[in-house]
């Protein structure tokens, strides 16, 4: 059709209040949120069928009219649940994302995401089921790193894994935003706005801001000099002046912007770039390896002197003493990680940066990963490095954190955790020590007169077998003889218990 008229509608839903909260004690937060809203219609979205049932049951137990909805329910029952919701007989539905498609209900007053959605498109579609009548509605999303781990697992191994993970990362950046959420949402969909909305949690309680114009100019200049062909990680490395193999191989160390932001810590610079993404200064082209590109707003910053405000990342400290102590503690961990990296590099006969860059170590220091899944989120950790190095680095981090949490002697610390209900495996993981060492600590506490029921760790039959071996082997001095006698199937700690209790 020639000369056809085009009608372009906005993505903005100004009546929706956008709210993101930490995902701790979600049920308690939901119950507080629902006080005074008993008759209002709302939807709670969960990732799993089991969660929908659990949450609905807890709401019913507190006197709310709520029903679970998911694909595992028979079609006839699902239809009845929908009908009850549409007709206000059941005000609250706890559902998987399968719920809501095609439902025309204008008076949904709130939408809660019990878990973070996997992408912004899904989030926008689901919060859009609230407030269709134009009256105020509340979109509340709970966010925790555990959700990110779960969603990453869902994406891994799929044909579109890279694409899905890039979308998930952008969703995570939205959840962690320090600037107006509505502006970030609209900019994501290509609707570039510059004014804050005044109707989201960030606008209601804004952080302190700094003049970020110079930082924004440096970032935009780096993206431009990289010809808008590189993803965020490379842009950060160039700005920080990193001498890693990828930068050197591509000759980026010769760029004018190389090292232009070396005075800004890697993690802070990353957060500033995320803020620029949320403000619509930059875009991510997911289908092209996640490369960063400039928007028209970026060109105004570079060439027309447009000012930029960025959230201040520096948190005030109460006293100089506390500040110094914090720096010292972080430095201690960074040095421990560097020492381990040097050892591994020496053993492998490669430069230290081949093991991990400083940026990766700083990220470990910031995030303090406890599990392999969390370690996978560290900058510079791919599948190969995850398999090779996760365990040893996690052990160093766990030992460091455990030392900060307790001044007890190591054997007393293990016993303290055990008496608090931690299993041996959990103590091992938390403290960064082997399970054999944990059992050794229990044995030492037993020898020191601490009352502990060691028979929960070893059976009477095993004790008898070890005592029999002692007689047959004529009471050898070392444990290795026993270990070989049992064909290496009985661990050393159990041998010690068996000999002690005989």
HELIX and SHEET records of a PDB file:
HELIX    1   1 UNK A   26  UNK A   34  1                                   9    
HELIX    2   2 UNK A   49  UNK A   61  1                                  13    
HELIX    3   3 UNK A   75  UNK A   86  1                                  12    
HELIX    4   4 UNK A  120  UNK A  127  1                                   8    
HELIX    5   5 UNK A  145  UNK A  155  1                                  11    
HELIX    6   6 UNK A  161  UNK A  175  1                                  15    
HELIX    7   7 UNK A  181  UNK A  188  1                                   8    
HELIX    8   8 UNK A  201  UNK A  204  1                                   4    
HELIX    9   9 UNK A  213  UNK A  225  1                                  13    
HELIX   10  10 UNK A  232  UNK A  240  1                                   9    
HELIX   11  11 UNK A  245  UNK A  249  1                                   5    
HELIX   12  12 UNK A  252  UNK A  254  5                                   3    
HELIX   13  13 UNK A  266  UNK A  278  1                                  13    
HELIX   14  14 UNK A  286  UNK A  288  5                                   3    
HELIX   15  15 UNK A  296  UNK A  303  1                                   8    
HELIX   16  16 UNK A  320  UNK A  348  1                                  29    
HELIX   17  17 UNK A  352  UNK A  355  1                                   4    
HELIX   18  18 UNK A  358  UNK A  367  1                                  10    
HELIX   19  19 UNK A  372  UNK A  375  1                                   4    
HELIX   20  20 UNK A  383  UNK A  405  1                                  23    
HELIX   21  21 UNK A  410  UNK A  419  1                                  10    
HELIX   22  22 UNK A  424  UNK A  431  1                                   8    
HELIX   23  23 UNK A  435  UNK A  447  1                                  13    
HELIX   24  24 UNK A  454  UNK A  456  5                                   3    
HELIX   25  25 UNK A  460  UNK A  472  1                                  13    
HELIX   26  26 UNK A  480  UNK A  485  1                                   6    
HELIX   27  27 UNK A  492  UNK A  501  1                                  10    
SHEET    1   A 6 UNK A  16  UNK A  22  0                                        
SHEET    2   A 6 UNK A 137  UNK A 143  1                                        
SHEET    3   A 6 UNK A 108  UNK A 113  1                                        
SHEET    4   A 6 UNK A  41  UNK A  45  1                                        
SHEET    5   A 6 UNK A  92  UNK A  95  1                                        
SHEET    6   A 6 UNK A  66  UNK A  69  1                                        
SHEET    1   B 2 UNK A 209  UNK A 211  0                                        
SHEET    2   B 2 UNK A 309  UNK A 311 -1                                        
SHEET    1   C 2 UNK A 282  UNK A 285  0                                        
SHEET    2   C 2 UNK A 291  UNK A 294 -1                                        
END                                                                             
